[in-house]
Each structure stands twice: as structure tokens, then as C-alpha cells.
Amino acid sequence: MSRLDRYIARTVTVSILAVLLVILGLDVISAIVDELEDLGGNYQFGNLLEYVLWTLPERVYSQLGFSALVGCMVGLGTLAGTSELTVMRAAGVSIGRIAWAVMKPVMVLIVLGLALAELVIPVTNQTAESRRAIAQGELENSGLEQGLWLHDRGEFVHFNAALPGGTLFGITRYRFDADRQLERVVFSERGHYESERWELQNSRQTSLTPERASSSREARSYWDSDISPDLFSLVVPMPSDLSPRNLWSYGKFLDRKGEESSRYWLAFWKKVLQPLTIAGLVMMAISFIFGPLREVTTGLRVFTGVIVGIVFQTVQDMLGPSSVVFGFPPFVAVLIPILASFLLGWLLLRRAR
């Protein structure tokens, strides 16, 4: 990489990081304000901050495209405002070379996004939601309207929270007889996976017969189950919490069962095509600086970048659910705004030449 390329890359990188920091700060403040209404009981301000911190990777991931767009416009705009881009062009540096110098730090941003989506966010989001449920005291009862349901070895199992690594909280197991009459309910405060079975703590069992009901307690018991910690990376409330690999697996699983899978395929294609999303937004930013925004103020460039980012996100958010409702492929819904951004950027760059 030449000195000129390093200079352009450094300028753009600093701008992108500055924009990301500002947007992330606003997002965190907004999240804290939203969570304040849930304070009470065991869920105190410290627990609130812990929850928000655990969700930081997802917040960073969701803002990468927007930050790349505005950051590139600010960085290149700074070079244009000081006439450095004009000097580069007069010295024979092509727009293509400048664009490639801009794309190099953006590629690092793309790799960061892929790593967050595949390796980090599934773990941190699950941890955040589970710790929040624990702090709010949702584990003292079955909380059937929340948590997760599974069917295992003739039992219907509900648990309120699951931490990565194989720890469950608030486990309720229901067993029915051949006549579909409830015959046993077992509630365990906590379970830990060891040696291919679950070690349960503080269990309360209620057995029901036509004549009477009896109950018993056990400080420690064991539960043989087909449910393993690996399953918790799939069984989560929101498709956005899954990694691309698990979204693919679960989408295929739902398709084989003939169940509705559009939401999962939509989330899958959004994550898989995020590199193209970022590249398309950056291409638009480059084309704006060499085109209609070459000689405007920095404030106007930032304002334009914000508007373009909002429009792009709105179109993507509208087309995504539309694919679920009207039945056209989610891949097409995600790809249309990406192709539109590349086309617009290409047309503006062609005119600038």
C-alpha cells in the first residue's frame, strides 16, 4: 500500500470510527432510557447497564452500514474541502484508485461484521436476555407467556432462561398420560449439563392421580434428556439473534417439516449479504463526493448521508416483511436495495469522469 493509499485509508477509518462512536452512544442512551421503566425489585440500574453492555455487539453490528456511509462521506468530504482530492486527480490519480483505497478499511469493517454475526452476537444476546430474566425474577414461576418450549421424551418442557455453556433456569416439565390427563409436573430452579445429562437443583414435583395430589422436593436430581446446550443456539425468540450458519440450518429444518420459514431466510440473507450492503453504501458515498456533493459543507454531507441511510434502511425494512406477506423470495427483497445503491453509485461516478 502506497503512502497515498495509507493516507486516504487512515482519514476514512478515523471518520467511520468517529461516526460509529457517536451513533453507538446515542443508541446506548436510548436503550437505557427505554429500560428505565422496567426497573424495580431485583432489577436495578446496575443490572440494566449489564444488559445494555451485553447487547453492545449487536448494536455495533446493526450500525456498521450506516457508519460506513456517513463516515466515508465525512472522510472524503474533508479531503475534498481541503482540495486534496483535486490535487490527487490533477496528479493523475484515478477515481478507481481512490475508491479502492477507501474500500480497504471498509473490508476490515466487513470482516468485523461477519465475525460479530457468526461468533459473538448469538452468545451475547442469549446471555443478555437470560441475565435480564434472572434479575427481573422471572424464574420464580413458570412464566409460560415467556421463555421457550420444547418437547422431549413424552414431556413438554418449558424453561425461562438459558445461558451459553449449558445452564438453564426455571425448568418446568409436564407429563401427560395416555388419556391426555396431566399426571406430573416438575419445576427445577436451575439445571446444569454434565456428562450428557442434566443435574437439577431445588426441584419440586407434583404427582396427580384421580384420587389425590402429592408433592415432594429434591435438592439435587438428574434428568436424562435429548436436549443439549447446542440446541439453545437455535431455539431463541428472535431470528436476528441467530448466526448465519444456524439460520441456514434452522431454515432448512423448517422447510423439511413444511413449516413457515420466511422470517428465518430473511434474517439469513440480510446477514449474508451485509458485506454487499456496506460496499453498496460506500460506493454511493464515494460517488456523492465526486459528484453532487463535491463543493458543499461538511454539515450538508452529513445530513445527506443520514437521509440516504434512512431511505436505504426504510426500503429494506419494507421489502423484507413484504416478501413474507406476498411470498416472493427473501433473497430478492434484500438484494433489490443493494443493487439500487450500486447502480446509483455507478451512474454518478460515470458522470463524474
C-alpha positions, 0 to 999 in steps of 0.5 A: 500500500502506497503512502497515498493509499495509507493516507486516504485509508487512515482519514476514512477509518478515523471518520467511520470510527468517529461516526460509529462512536457517536451513533453507538452512544446515542443508541446506548442512551436510548436503550437505557432510557427505554429500560428505565421503566422496567426497573424495580425489585431485583432489577436495578440500574446496575443490572440494566447497564449489564444488559445494555453492555451485553447487547453492545455487539449487536448494536455495533453490528446493526450500525456498521452500514450506516457508519460506513456511509456517513463516515466515508462521506465525512472522510472524503468530504474533508479531503475534498474541502481541503482540495486534496482530492483535486490535487490527487486527480490533477496528479493523475490519480484515478477515481478507481484508485481512490475508491479502492483505497477507501474500500480497504478499511471498509473490508476490515469493517466487513470482516468485523461484521461477519465475525460479530454475526457468526461468533459473538452476537448469538452468545451475547444476546442469549446471555443478555436476555437470560441475565435480564430474566434472572434479575427481573425474577422471572424464574420464580414461576413458570412464566409460560407467556415467556421463555421457550418450549420444547418437547422431549421424551413424552414431556413438554418442557418449558424453561425461562432462561438459558445461558451459553455453556449449558445452564438453564433456569426455571425448568418446568416439565409436564407429563401427560398420560395416555388419556391426555390427563396431566399426571406430573409436573416438575419445576427445577430452579436451575439445571446444569449439563454434565456428562450428557445429562442434566443435574437439577437443583431445588426441584419440586414435583407434583404427582396427580392421580384421580384420587389425590395430589402429592408433592415432594422436593429434591435438592439435587436430581438428574434428568436424562434428556435429548436436549443439549446446550447446542440446541439453545443456539437455535431455539431463541425468540428472535431470528436476528439473534441467530448466526448465519450458519444456524439460520441456514440450518434452522431454515432448512429444518423448517422447510423439511417439516413444511413449516413457515420459514420466511422470517428465518431466510430473511434474517439469513440473507440480510446477514449474508449479504451485509458485506454487499450492503456496506460496499453498496453504501460506500460506493454511493458515498464515494460517488456523492463526493465526486459528484453532487456533493463535491463543493458543499459543507461538511454539515450538508454531507452529513445530513445527506448521508443520514437521509440516504441511510434512512431511505436505504434502511426504510426500503429494506425494512419494507421489502423484507416483511413484504416478501413474507406477506406476498411470498416472493423470495427473501433473497430478492427483497434484500438484494433489490436495495443493494443493487439500487445503491450500486447502480446509483453509485455507478451512474454518478461516478460515470458522470463524474469522469 
